[in-house]
Amino acid sequence: MWDNRFEEILRRHLHFLPDDEKLQEDINLMDFGLDSLGIVQLLAALEDAYGVHFRDEALTLETFQTPAVLWKTLARISETDG
């Protein structure tokens, strides 16, 4: 569903996800350690890695709820910015 770079970046911000556990598309990111500071850091890391800018309408808690939602948002922004 997503590329390796996305998963590597996301995993760095999920402190409660064991390294050997598969990243499921529907897990609640907050349950695995993503907090408000982590969202800001994750946002910056994704913007740097993908050369995109998350616009205000994408800056919601829902965007950062699950890996699937976050990836879809990133893909949509990449298409728009690309």
N, C-alpha and C positions, 0 to 999 in steps of 0.2 A: 504494500500500500504506500509506504513512504520510503525515502532513500536512507542509506546508512548514516549520512551526515546528520539528518534530522534526529534519528534515534540516538546517536552519540551525544548531541547537544542536549536533548531532552533528558537523557539518563543522568547527566551531570547535575541536574536540578531535582532529581527524584531520590532523595537521600534514604528513603525507606523501601526502595525497590532493590531486592537482591540482584547482584550482578548476573547470576545464573538464571534469573526468572525472565521469561519471555514478556516483552512489552505488549500488552493487549491493547487493542484499539479503543476499547470502551472503559478502561479503568478511570477512576476519578483521580486526577492528578494531585488534588489537595490531600487525598488519603495517603499518598506516597511521598509527602513532604514538600510539595510546592506551596509556598506561601507568598504573601504580597511582594516581599523583597525578591524572592525567587522568580516571580513573574516578570518583574522589571529586568532582572539579569538575563532571564531566558529570552525576553523580547529583544534586548540589545544583541544577544548572541545570534539569534535568528536573523535579525536585520543585517548584521555584519556578514554572516555566512552566506546569505542568499541575495544580498544587495538590494533589499526591499525596504519599504517604510510602512509600518502598520499605521493606518489612518485611524482617526478617533472612533469611527463606527466599529472598528475591529477590536478596540480596547475595552472588552467587557469580560466579566468573569466567565461567561459562557464560552468564549473563545478558548479559554485556558482550562476548560472542564475535563476534556479527554484528549488523548493523542489524535484521534480521528478528526475531531472538530478543529483542533489546532492545525493539523496538516492541511485540511480542506481550506481553511482560512489562508494559510501561507501559500498554497497553490493558487488560489484566486488572486491574492495580492501579487504574486509573481507574474501571472498573466497580465495583470493590469499595468504593472511597473515595467514589464518587459517590452 
